[in-house]
Amino acid sequence: MSDIRIELYSDTKTKPSAGMREAMVSAEVGDEQTGDDPTTNALCDRTAELLGKEAAVFLPSGTMGNQIALAVHCRPGDEVIAHQLSHIIGFESGGPGAISGVMIRSVEGKGGIFDAASAEAAIRPQRRHAPVTKLIAVEQTHNGGGGTVWPLATLQQVAQVAWAHGLAVHMDGARLFNAAVAAGVSAREFAATCDTVWIDLSKGLGCPVGAVLAGSSDFIHEAWRWKQRLGGAMRQSGVIAAAGLYALDNNVERLAEDHRNARLFADLIADIPGVAVDPDGVETNIIFFDVAGTGLTATEISKRLEAQGVRISLYDDRLMRALTHLDVDEAGVREGAEVLRSVILAG
């Protein structure tokens, strides 16, 4: 049994609520493989409608959603444009090369966001010596950038560049609803800037597992082929799809609370000696802070925090990352910040 009482390691640490568990228990199920699971079908239809796409497929994870999208959009040897801090580069075990045989051309940009000019400059000219640029990938919100929200106008401009060159656009929408709530822009409006997009159910939405990938009917037809190759149907998946439907009904608007708590945490730790954090840069539920000035490494701080029941993740030996979510309320955030202060001041 974990002794962690304040879990700021990630929003993936959320646990299904009592209401969500009840929905899962009572879910009507069938065989997903043959299209006979009504709850899974309802989740896919609901997500496609929310995102303004023709169809969707239920998947175990968002990482699988990214990898399937790359595999459908590209052929081996093709190139994908993505930010240098993107999840597909740093956190998917080399999947683009191992699964799809594609190259990633990384571009720079503050907070994980690049502009249309950078996207256009990264597109390869058509010549036999160069890989063929096929796809531009964006991440909303951008994890490595600190939970930053891509402005709608920037996404629209990047998409216009892509489409003008005959490229597709894929959105890693792991925290798309965080972006929608923070920006006051609907998920559908954000999704209109891309050909394919997936949403994660197991982060701020509080589900135990799952993601939904959406796109055109033809794209989802091919996505199912890749889903089969990568493991197949989940059979009576309505048990977990029901959690997704519950989350869409109950856990989207409340993401604003997580954003307030994230800003509060940043404000509370900003005056700790040796801690560098920009509270004004906290747009959603992710807080990065630098502890290099404390005289302690991030690893040392993490271990001491865990000994006192607080868990915050490491990004490297000087950067730490805290994420707020539905299982940590304002009181928990305040206590977590106070424990961090005591650990650092103890030296």
Secondary structure, 3 states (H helix, E strand, C coil): CCCCCEEECCHHHCCCCHHHHHHHHCCCCCCHHHCCCHHHHHHHHHHHHHHCCCEEEEECCHHHHHHHHHHHHCCCCCEEEEECCCHHHHCCCCHHHHHHCCEEEEECCHHHCCCHHHHHHHCCCCCCCCCCEEEEEEECCECCCCCECCCHHHHHHHHHHHHHCCCEEEEEECCHHHHHHHHCCCHHHHHCCCCEEEEECCCCCCCCCCEEEEECHHHHHHHHHHHHHCCCCCCCCHHHHHHHHHHHHHCCCCHHHHHHHHHHHHHHHCCCCCCECCHHHCCCCEEEEECHHHCCCHHHHHHHHHHCCEEEEECCCCEEEEECCCCCCHHHHHHHHHHHHHHHHHC
